[in-house]
């Protein structure tokens, strides 16, 4: 099953690319012996950015993909329960 690309997807991809860069920088910080506080702060920032991208993606899916007919209600409910565990 393929899903359409929603208007939020390009922004989510941009955020993920930024997180990817942050993670590479964090690894370089550790290798360079930077302070634990600096590394921990950057890890927290990357974690927060990733969580934000995930939440936006899941909420977008709920808003736009779970809108089928009444005949699909049970399947939609199962999908909603499955995806909300990642929030």
C-alpha positions in Angstrom: 0.0 0.0 0.0 1.4 3.4 -1.0 0.4 6.6 0.6 0.3 10.1 -0.9 2.8 12.7 -0.1 1.2 15.4 2.1 2.1 19.0 2.3 3.9 18.5 5.6 6.2 15.8 4.3 8.9 18.0 2.6 9.2 20.0 5.9 9.5 16.8 7.9 12.2 15.5 5.6 14.0 18.9 6.0 13.8 18.4 9.8 15.1 14.9 9.6 18.1 16.0 7.5 18.8 18.6 10.1 18.7 15.9 12.9 21.0 13.8 10.7 23.5 16.6 10.7 23.1 17.1 14.4 23.8 13.5 15.1 27.0 13.5 13.0 28.1 16.7 14.9 27.4 15.0 18.2 29.5 12.0 17.3 32.3 14.4 16.2 32.0 16.2 19.6 32.4 13.0 21.5 35.4 12.0 19.3 37.0 15.4 20.0 36.6 15.0 23.7 34.1 17.9 24.2 32.5 18.4 27.6 29.8 16.0 28.6 27.4 18.9 29.3 27.8 20.2 25.7 27.3 16.7 24.3 24.2 16.1 26.4 22.7 19.4 25.4 23.1 18.6 21.8 21.7 15.1 22.3 18.7 16.6 24.0 18.2 19.1 21.1 18.4 16.3 18.5 16.0 14.1 20.4 13.5 17.0 20.7 13.8 17.7 17.0 13.2 14.1 16.1 10.3 13.8 18.4 8.7 16.9 16.9 9.1 15.5 13.3 7.6 12.2 14.4 4.6 13.9 16.1 4.0 16.0 13.0 4.2 13.0 10.7 1.8 10.9 12.8 -0.7 13.6 13.4 -0.7 14.4 9.6 -1.3 10.7 8.9 -4.3 10.7 11.4 -5.7 13.9 9.8 -5.4 12.9 6.2 -5.2 9.1 5.9 -7.9 7.9 8.2 -10.9 9.3 6.4 -12.3 6.3 4.4 -15.9 5.2 4.2 -18.0 3.9 7.1 -17.4 0.4 5.7 -13.7 0.8 6.6 -14.3 2.1 10.1 -13.0 -1.0 11.9 -9.8 -1.1 9.8 -9.3 2.6 10.4 -9.8 2.2 14.2 -7.2 -0.6 14.2 -4.7 1.6 12.3 -5.4 4.5 14.6 -4.7 2.4 17.6 -1.5 1.0 16.0 -0.1 4.4 15.1 -0.9 6.3 18.2 1.3 4.0 20.3 4.2 5.9 18.7 3.0 9.3 20.0 
